[in-house]
Amino acid sequence: MWRLAKKTAITQEFENEGLVVRISGVRAWLCTRCGEIYFEPGGAERMAEAVRSLFALARSEKQHKGTVIAELR
């Protein structure tokens, strides 16, 4: 699989009850054949935790609709 993958910065969106979280600039492996995304060990768990935190922040700020954007540089 790794011969068909390249490491690149990706953007992913997650939706929950009308609120969208968009995270961009995350480095991950992208399959050049099918577009599947693979993370380094532990990367998926860190991404999930970041998304949960951003949803919690938006809810605590009473932002019930719209998009929360996090960009890594």
Secondary structure by P-SEA (a helix, b strand, c coil): ccccbbbbbbbbbbbcccbbbbbccbbbbbcccccccccccaaaaaaaaaaaaaaaaaaaacccbbbbbbbcc
